[in-house]
Amino acid sequence: MPESFNNSAKKLGLTAQQCPINIDEYGNVAAASEPLVLNDLVASGQLKPGDKVLLCGFGGGLTIGASIFDYYN
């Protein structure tokens, strides 16, 4: 896990397993990273209806976007 993500996860009390990252699989795909990792989690059965999800993306410069929601398929 990159250091910036690791520090944020620690501050939120999250484990590395709770913070999946897919840059090693897909490369830097910018805004597509969040939907890709969400799709991977659903397809693998790791994300189940009723789970809380925090999506957070960092972009060029100081761009950041985040959303929190309950997952229901």
C-alpha positions as CSV (number, residue, x, y, z in Angstrom):
1,M,0.0,0.0,0.0
2,P,1.5,3.4,-0.9
3,E,2.6,5.5,2.1
4,S,-0.1,8.2,1.6
5,F,-2.9,5.5,1.6
6,N,-1.2,3.7,4.5
7,N,-1.2,6.9,6.7
8,S,-4.8,7.7,5.9
9,A,-5.9,4.1,6.6
10,K,-4.1,4.1,10.0
11,K,-5.8,7.4,11.0
12,L,-9.2,5.9,10.1
13,G,-8.4,2.7,12.0
14,L,-8.6,0.6,8.8
15,T,-6.5,-2.5,7.9
16,A,-4.7,-3.0,4.5
17,Q,-7.4,-5.6,3.6
18,Q,-10.1,-3.0,4.1
19,C,-8.3,-0.7,1.6
20,P,-8.0,-2.5,-1.7
21,I,-5.8,-0.8,-4.3
22,N,-5.7,-1.9,-7.9
23,I,-3.0,0.4,-9.4
24,D,-0.7,-2.6,-9.6
25,E,-3.2,-4.5,-11.8
26,Y,-4.6,-1.7,-14.0
27,G,-2.0,1.0,-13.8
28,N,-2.9,4.6,-13.1
29,V,-6.4,4.9,-14.7
30,A,-7.3,8.1,-12.9
31,A,-11.0,8.4,-12.1
32,A,-11.7,4.9,-13.4
33,S,-9.8,3.4,-10.4
34,E,-12.8,3.5,-8.0
35,P,-15.4,1.8,-10.2
36,L,-12.8,-0.8,-11.3
37,V,-12.0,-1.8,-7.7
38,L,-15.7,-1.7,-6.8
39,N,-16.4,-4.1,-9.7
40,D,-13.5,-6.4,-8.6
41,L,-14.8,-6.6,-5.1
42,V,-18.4,-7.4,-6.2
43,A,-17.2,-10.0,-8.7
44,S,-15.0,-11.7,-6.1
45,G,-17.8,-11.8,-3.5
46,Q,-15.8,-9.6,-1.1
47,L,-18.4,-6.8,-1.2
48,K,-21.8,-7.9,0.0
49,P,-25.2,-6.1,0.2
50,G,-25.3,-3.9,3.3
51,D,-21.6,-3.3,3.5
52,K,-20.5,0.3,4.0
53,V,-18.1,1.6,1.3
54,L,-15.8,4.5,1.4
55,L,-14.4,5.4,-2.1
56,C,-11.6,7.9,-2.2
57,G,-9.5,9.0,-5.1
58,F,-6.5,11.2,-5.4
59,G,-5.7,13.0,-8.6
60,G,-3.2,15.4,-10.2
61,G,-2.3,18.4,-8.2
62,L,-4.4,18.5,-5.0
63,T,-7.5,16.9,-6.4
64,I,-9.4,14.5,-4.2
65,G,-12.9,13.0,-4.2
66,A,-14.6,10.8,-1.7
67,S,-18.0,9.2,-1.1
68,I,-19.5,6.9,1.5
69,F,-22.5,4.7,0.9
70,D,-24.1,1.4,1.8
71,Y,-23.7,-1.1,-1.0
72,Y,-26.9,-2.8,-2.3
73,N,-26.8,-4.7,-5.7
